[in-house]
Amino acid sequence: MRKYIRFLVPLMIMLIAVMLSGCSDQYVVLDPKGPIGESQKDLIWITVWLCAIILVPVLILTAIIVWRYRDKKDNKAGYQPNWEHSTKLETIWWAIPIIIIAILATVTIKYTYDLEPSKPLESAKQPITIEATSLDWKWLFTYPDEGISTVNYLQIPEDTPIRFRVTADQAMNSFWIPQLGGQIYAMSGMAMTLYLQADEVGDFLGMGANFTGEQFAKMTFNVKSTSDADYRAWVDSVKQTSPALTEEGFKELKLPGSSEQQTFSAFPKGLFDQVVMQYVGPNGIDAPNSGKKSGPVHDAEGGHDTQSPTTTDEAKS
């Protein structure tokens, strides 16, 4: 039996290593390049060390107890068949976890408030708004202030807050740039808000982190952080050299399928809001055959419901 155990243990370790190798891209969360990612890394390590205070001694004591009280002929351990309670031990193994859980709860509450996704970042620079729309199976980014759009590619200036508005055309997804901050869901009929910032120049991985079907694995995008001057030069270059995204072009882009990186010098006005509001009819209820339950579309920023233009006009009148 021991021979089989000696063979199986190394085999299991190798199998675990192989399985975890597929998650190598996720380790970048421990190499953050922005203030949100840095705070989240701190929370991860605080949690790990607090849990280790409990886990490591338990594992060590387990090994010591198994070895100390193993069955052997010359075992000199004291035999106490009537022992059943120790106030000192009970106090230790209940007090330590309770204290650690209280500390962990306090830290988690603080970081949860500080890392509220829609909370603007403190900066001397004005934030740039980028609208991210999850399509099957690609990401469309529109820059409303710049009037340009891209597919599977983002360029942002360093040390500048980025206000992402995130939605999905159909299937729910999750928008994630691991080195800049945590993920946020992209949901049809909703506009979620997420503030991120890159503190240095570099290229970062972005992805869809929620399974959405056949070509889900191809829903990755490159995020390039540059200087302000390089960012402005890139915007000007896109405006001068790239074609415009038309309504017909957007309809083709919405068709299921992966896509290479693309840039567009213009896009239909209010395109992002059209995607968010596509299931809302003229009276603030769902459009026919939308397959959605009645009700207004929720905008996650500020907690207000986003009404259709017709409803707003009717309310004014």
C-alpha positions in Angstrom: 0.0 0.0 0.0 2.8 2.4 0.9 4.5 1.8 -2.4 1.3 2.9 -4.2 1.0 6.0 -2.0 4.6 7.0 -2.8 3.8 6.8 -6.5 0.5 8.6 -6.4 1.5 11.6 -4.3 4.1 12.9 -6.8 1.7 12.1 -9.7 -1.0 14.2 -8.0 1.4 17.1 -7.5 2.4 17.1 -11.2 -1.3 16.9 -12.3 -2.2 19.9 -10.1 0.8 21.9 -11.5 -0.3 21.1 -15.1 -3.9 22.1 -14.3 -2.9 25.4 -12.7 -0.6 26.3 -15.5 -3.7 27.2 -17.6 -4.4 30.0 -15.1 -1.0 31.7 -15.5 -2.5 34.9 -16.9 -4.5 35.4 -13.7 -1.3 35.8 -11.7 -0.9 39.3 -13.1 -3.4 40.5 -10.4 -0.3 40.4 -8.1 1.6 42.8 -10.4 -0.8 45.7 -10.5 -0.2 48.8 -12.6 -2.9 51.1 -11.2 -4.3 52.4 -7.9 -7.4 50.1 -7.9 -5.3 47.0 -8.7 -2.8 48.0 -6.0 -5.5 48.2 -3.4 -7.0 44.9 -4.4 -3.6 43.3 -4.2 -3.2 44.6 -0.7 -6.5 43.1 0.3 -5.6 39.8 -1.3 -2.3 39.6 0.7 -3.9 40.8 4.0 -6.5 38.0 3.6 -3.9 35.4 2.8 -1.7 36.3 5.8 -4.6 36.4 8.2 -5.8 33.0 7.0 -2.3 31.6 7.2 -2.2 32.5 10.9 -4.8 29.8 11.4 -4.0 27.4 8.6 -0.2 27.1 9.0 -0.2 26.2 12.8 -3.1 23.7 12.2 -1.2 21.9 9.5 2.0 21.9 11.6 0.2 20.6 14.7 -1.5 18.0 12.6 1.8 16.6 11.4 3.3 16.8 14.9 0.3 15.0 16.4 0.3 12.3 13.8 4.0 11.7 14.3 4.0 12.0 18.1 1.1 9.7 18.7 1.8 7.2 15.9 1.6 3.5 16.8 5.0 2.1 17.7 6.3 -0.4 20.2 8.4 2.0 22.4 5.7 4.7 22.5 6.2 6.6 25.8 3.3 9.1 25.3 1.2 9.5 28.3 -2.1 7.5 28.3 -5.1 9.6 29.5 -8.3 7.8 28.7 -10.4 10.1 30.9 -9.1 13.4 29.5 -11.9 15.4 28.0 -11.4 19.2 28.5 -8.8 21.9 28.7 -9.9 25.5 29.4 -6.6 26.8 28.2 -6.7 25.0 24.9 -10.4 25.8 24.3 -9.7 29.5 24.9 -6.7 29.5 22.5 -8.4 27.7 19.6 -11.6 29.7 19.8 -10.2 33.1 20.6 -7.6 33.3 17.8 -10.1 32.5 14.9 -12.7 34.9 16.4 -10.1 37.8 16.6 -8.9 37.1 13.0 -12.4 36.9 11.6 -13.2 40.3 13.3 -10.0 41.8 11.8 -10.8 40.3 8.4 -14.4 41.6 8.5 -13.2 45.1 9.4 -10.6 45.2 6.6 -13.0 43.8 4.1 -15.7 46.4 4.9 -13.2 49.2 4.6 -11.8 48.0 1.2 -15.3 47.3 -0.1 -16.3 50.9 0.5 -13.0 52.3 -0.8 -13.1 50.1 -4.0 -16.8 50.9 -5.0 -16.5 50.5 -8.8 -18.5 53.7 -9.6 -16.6 55.9 -7.1 -14.5 58.5 -9.0 -10.7 58.4 -8.5 -9.0 61.4 -7.0 -6.9 63.0 -9.6 -5.9 66.5 -10.9 -6.8 65.3 -14.4 -10.3 65.0 -15.8 -11.5 61.4 -16.4 -11.8 60.1 -19.9 -15.1 58.2 -20.6 -14.9 54.9 -22.6 -18.0 52.9 -23.4 -17.4 49.1 -23.5 -20.0 46.9 -25.2 -19.8 43.1 -25.1 -20.7 41.5 -28.4 -20.6 37.9 -29.6 -17.6 37.4 -29.4 -15.7 40.7 -29.4 -15.5 44.0 -27.5 -16.6 47.3 -29.0 -15.1 50.4 -27.4 -16.5 53.9 -28.1 -14.8 57.1 -27.0 -17.7 59.6 -26.9 -15.4 62.6 -26.1 -13.1 61.8 -29.0 -15.7 60.5 -31.5 -13.7 57.3 -32.3 -14.2 53.7 -31.6 -12.2 50.5 -31.6 -12.7 46.7 -31.5 -10.6 44.5 -29.2 -8.2 47.3 -28.5 -7.9 50.1 -26.0 -5.5 53.0 -25.8 -5.5 55.2 -22.7 -3.2 57.9 -21.3 -1.2 57.1 -18.1 -2.1 58.7 -14.8 -5.5 59.6 -16.0 -8.8 58.2 -14.5 -10.8 56.2 -17.0 -14.6 56.1 -16.5 -15.8 52.9 -18.2 -19.5 52.5 -18.9 -20.1 48.8 -19.5 -23.0 46.9 -21.1 -23.7 43.8 -23.2 -25.6 43.6 -26.4 -27.1 40.2 -25.6 -25.3 37.5 -23.4 -24.0 38.7 -20.0 -20.3 39.0 -19.8 -17.7 40.3 -17.4 -15.2 43.1 -18.2 -11.8 42.6 -16.7 -8.3 44.2 -17.0 -6.5 42.3 -14.2 -3.5 44.6 -13.7 -5.7 47.7 -13.5 -8.6 46.4 -11.3 -11.3 43.9 -10.6 -14.0 42.8 -13.0 -17.5 44.1 -13.4 -20.4 42.5 -15.1 -21.6 43.6 -18.6 -25.4 43.0 -18.7 -27.9 43.6 -21.4 -30.2 46.6 -20.6 -27.9 48.0 -17.9 -25.0 50.5 -18.0 -22.4 49.6 -15.3 -19.7 52.1 -14.2 -16.1 51.3 -13.4 -13.3 53.7 -12.7 -9.7 52.4 -13.5 -6.3 54.1 -14.0 -2.9 53.0 -15.3 0.0 54.5 -13.4 2.6 53.8 -16.0 3.2 53.2 -19.7 2.7 49.6 -20.8 0.6 46.9 -22.4 -2.0 45.1 -20.3 -4.3 42.1 -20.9 -8.0 42.7 -21.0 -10.6 39.9 -21.3 -14.2 38.8 -21.0 -14.3 36.8 -17.8 -17.7 35.2 -18.1 -18.4 32.2 -20.3 -20.6 33.3 -23.3 -20.4 30.5 -25.8 -18.4 28.9 -28.5 -15.7 31.6 -29.1 -15.6 33.0 -25.6 -11.8 32.3 -25.3 -11.2 34.8 -28.1 -12.8 37.7 -26.2 -9.5 39.3 -25.2 -8.3 42.7 -25.9 -5.1 44.7 -25.6 -4.9 47.8 -23.4 -2.1 50.2 -24.2 -1.2 52.9 -21.7 0.8 55.8 -23.3 1.9 59.3 -22.5 -0.7 62.1 -23.0 1.1 63.2 -26.2 1.1 59.7 -27.7 -2.5 59.3 -26.8 -3.5 62.5 -28.6 -1.4 61.5 -31.6 -3.1 58.1 -31.7 -6.6 59.7 -31.6 -5.7 62.1 -34.4 -4.3 59.2 -36.4 -7.4 57.2 -36.0 -9.6 60.1 -37.1 -7.5 60.7 -40.2 -6.8 57.1 -41.4 -9.6 54.9 -40.2 -13.1 54.4 -41.8 -16.3 55.3 -39.9 -18.5 52.8 -38.2 -21.9 53.0 -39.7 -25.2 51.6 -38.6 -24.9 48.8 -41.2 -21.3 48.2 -40.1 -22.5 47.9 -36.5 -25.2 45.4 -37.4 -22.5 43.3 -39.1 -20.2 43.6 -36.1 -23.0 42.3 -33.9 -23.2 39.0 -35.8 -21.7 36.1 -33.8 -18.0 35.6 -34.5 -14.6 36.7 -33.4 -12.8 39.8 -34.7 -9.3 41.2 -35.1 -8.4 44.6 -33.8 -10.2 47.4 -35.6 -10.3 51.2 -35.4 -13.0 53.6 -36.6 -12.9 57.4 -37.1 -16.5 57.8 -36.1 -19.6 55.9 -34.9 -23.3 56.5 -34.9 -24.3 59.1 -32.3 -25.6 57.6 -29.1 -24.6 54.1 -30.1 -23.9 52.9 -26.5 -27.2 54.2 -25.2 -29.0 52.6 -28.1 -27.6 49.2 -27.1 -28.6 49.8 -23.5 -32.1 50.9 -24.4 -32.8 48.4 -27.2 -35.4 46.6 -25.2 -37.3 49.7 -24.1 -40.3 50.8 -26.1 -41.5 54.4 -26.6 -43.5 54.4 -23.4 -40.8 53.1 -21.1 -41.8 49.5 -21.4 -40.2 46.6 -23.2 -40.2 46.6 -27.0 -42.3 43.9 -28.6 -40.7 40.5 -29.0 -37.7 41.5 -26.9 -38.1 38.5 -24.6 -37.6 40.8 -21.6 -39.9 41.5 -18.7 -41.5 44.9 -18.4 -39.7 47.7 -16.6 -37.2 50.5 -17.0 -33.5 49.9 -17.8 -31.3 50.4 -14.7 -28.2 52.5 -14.9 -25.9 51.3 -12.1 -24.2 54.7 -11.6 -26.0 56.7 -9.0 -28.8 54.1 -8.8 -31.2 55.9 -11.1 -33.4 54.3 -13.8 -32.6 55.3 -17.4 -35.8 56.2 -19.2 -36.3 56.4 -22.9 -36.1 59.8 -24.6 -39.9 59.6 -25.4 -40.7 59.0 -21.8 -38.6 61.9 -20.7 -40.2 64.3 -23.2 -43.7 63.1 -22.1 -42.8 63.8 -18.5 -41.7 67.3 -19.3 -44.9 68.0 -21.1 
